[in-house]
Amino acid sequence: MSSTSGPAAFLVAGTRSGVGKTTVTLGLMGALRRRGLSVAPFKAGPDFIDPGLHALAAGRPSRNLDTWMLSPQAVADGFSRGCQRGAGEAGEAGTVDVAVVEGVMGLFDGARGADAAGSSADLAKFLNIPVILVVDASGMAASVAAVVHGYATLDPALRVAGVILNRVASGQHLAHLAEALAAHVSVPLLGYLGRAPELAIPERHLGLVTAGELADTGVLERIAERVEKGVDLERLLAVTATSLPTPPASVSTPESLPVATRKKVRLGVARDAAFCFIYPETLEALEQAGAEVMPFSPLVDAALPEVDGLYLPGGYPEVHGAALSANRAMREQVRRAVADGTPVYAECGGLIYLSEGIHLADGTFYPFCGVLPAPCRLQEKRAALGYREVTLLADAPLGAAGDVLRGHEFHYATIDTAALEQAGVSTSFAVARRGGGGGETESRPEGYRTGNLLATWCHLPVTPAMAVRWVEHLRRLAPLSATGLS
């Protein structure tokens, strides 16, 4: 990637999941922003919740970067675009002051045990940025040096520029840890956070609670204050000084070149607390391809906007089941749109909303749209988690038969597939875990299709080429009276 001088960029990695890297990341973003710096937030891997929290802490949208799901060009472009100052942002035009990438799982954990693709380490090397390692120091003293030494030396192509210790018990504990690190490793200790249960971010079945639920709690401000006190921010910026990328050229493919001169299509996109899992790049690609995004809320709106198609992304429909179910006017609008042949694409939570409804563990049942003739059930155990490779068995809005798309899956709900099959709902995907291999070559039928409705449990990042195909699909099926925006 071509680049221009920029003060700092780094990836915050953990030795494993649960060491507190999200807390440290949010604290660093908030503390750096409080210093008047513009902070570009990013998240490694397929996560929707952490980026929302990043946006609160940094004051600007966070982008996902994934070296398994996305092409190298898409990762480079996403990082480059995210590092540019927005219109009206304080400071000189060009890049931000600091780019902060939150890692995923442990530093070297990727799509497979021996495959670095998708790992934080793989992303840091691709972006050519250093790593700040977060270590849970509880229950350790001199052993912390062995842990840091191992992570710092496993891959010579990776630069671990500093360590932040979390859950330090006391000043004496910190002194022991610092002495061990200074004696045995060359990676500098940049600071620490003490044990602070009051700073813990609440969790639920899909991870941390969403940004909207934390916005007025003050917890992010308290985390930033702790980081300001415990971390040497000046040294952090000094050891992570690097270069930030220039913005990529506008995407122009043979398929997308004529879009600007063609009539736009209106795409209704569910956007509220129940449907909040969506990549910003997906909406950008759709808009560039010729879609006018029309947000609506299945929670509170009584009617759909006038649209040529609908997109129902993932989220927490089960958490907001009572409100979604009570909004009968919207449920009827969606039913009528599907019956009229409106193209509808739904992912995960959107699939649940299109089902007959959801059974909760306590016996509560919330009726939903019913256009997928089967109920869903929320399990106490996770139903699916991980990368997915999706082979299209028939032409679809996002690709042609035979195309292979990459995405991920994470949900606790299931749908009654026997009821779908009995009702004649067809499947148009073959879904394999992590692309098969290593004993995981079996695939399952998925991609539930009825009429112009397509629903899947998978979250699929939409590339510019996929967006062009989706918009053309909408344009082809839209009634002449509904299109025509210039």
Beta strands, then each sheet from edge to edge (+ up, - down):
strand 1: 3-6
strand 2: 8-14
strand 3: 39-44
strand 4: 63-65
strand 5: 98-106
strand 6: 131-136
strand 7: 160-168
strand 8: 189-194
strand 9: 203-204
strand 10: 207-208
strand 11: 242-245
strand 12: 265-270
strand 13: 291-296
strand 14: 309-312
strand 15: 344-347
strand 16: 357-359
strand 17: 365-367
strand 18: 376-378
strand 19: 384-392
strand 20: 404-411
strand 21: 413-415
strand 22: 426-433
strand 23: 443-450
strand 24: 453-456
sheet 1: 1+ 11-
sheet 2: 4+ 3+ 5+ 2+ 6+ 7+ 8+
sheet 3: 9+ 10-
sheet 4: 13+ 12+ 14+ 15+ 24+ 23- 22+ 19- 20+
sheet 5: 17+ 16- 18- 21+
end
